[in-house]
Amino acid sequence: MTEDHDRNTIRIDLQRIADMIEPKSRVLDVGCGDGALLENLARSRQVDGRGVELSAEGVNACVSAGLSVIQGDADTDLDDYPENAFDFVVLSQTLQTVHAPRKVLENLLRIGRRAIVSFPNFGHWRVRAHLFFRGRMPINDTLPYQWYSTPNIHLCSIRDFVLLCEEMGITIERSISLDHKGRVRRIGAQLGLANLFGEQAVFLLRR
């Protein structure tokens, strides 16, 4: 295991996701990138971790680090996994890039007892202000792409996601928003404030 993926250096949302996962759990990380979360969980929580990643570069980085990761597409390949195969299924900063977010969510909660989902909040006040005053799509640390090269194809706010969970009968066990400094705000009844001030969100879900 490399030192590059120390808990202090992984993305802030991955740190919060790791905090939600019980030690020695079976974990599937969908869209695992270079395996930073899986490596962290294996070392700090002794999980039995597996990963699915679309990019060949990400898969190669994971395999080089000794992680059990296969190349796959969240939109199509999750159908092949059996029910309740994992304790936790993670989808970090990927929901907005898939073609069928609702189907992917259904699969996450079919495959795992719980799902953890993080995504950028397009209802954040800076996004709203940028569009209002400049009339252009924003570019920042959370949304670093130009509109014509972004992988984000389904843009949603924290409020949008909460309403989708209600519509699908999904129980939100825990939900937090993170500002640009990584400070945590529990969402709960403060949905409006979280939707306005949270740059990204993390949800722990179950059926």
C-alpha positions, 0 to 999 in steps of 0.5 A: 500500500502506498503512503499517497492515500493516507486518510489525511490526503484523500478527498474530504468526502471520502474521509466522511464516507470512510467514517460511515463504514463499519470495520470488517465490512464487505464494501463495493466501491463503484467508480472507485477511481485510483482506489484511494478510498478502498486502500484507506478502508483496507488499512484503517477498517480492515474491510473486504473491499472490491471496486468497479471503475470505468477508466483503464487508467483507474483500474491499472492504478488500483491493480498496481496498488494490490486492490481487487478492482475490475473495469465496468460501467455503473449503468450496465454492469451492476445488474450482474451482482447478486442481492445483498452481496455487500454490506456497503456500496459506495458511489462517490462523485459519480451519480451525476455522471451516469445515464440512469441515476435512478436505476443505479440507485436501485442497484446500489440498494439491491446489491448492498444493505446500505449505500453511501452516495456523494455528489456535488451540489448544483444548488450551492449559492456560488453556482446560483450566483455565477449563473445569475451574474455571469451567465456561464456555467461555474468552474471551481474545485468541486466542478473543475470542467468546462461545460463542453468537457464535463462528465456531469450529465445529470445535475442535481441539488441536495433538495433534488436528491432528497426528493428522489429518495422520498419518491423511491421509498429510500430511507436516509439514515444520515446526511451531511453537507460539506462547504469549500473548507470541508466543514460539515453541516448535518442536513436533517431539518436544515435542508434549505441551509444545506442546499444553499451552503453545501458544495457537496453532500454525502448520504447514507441510505437503506431500503 
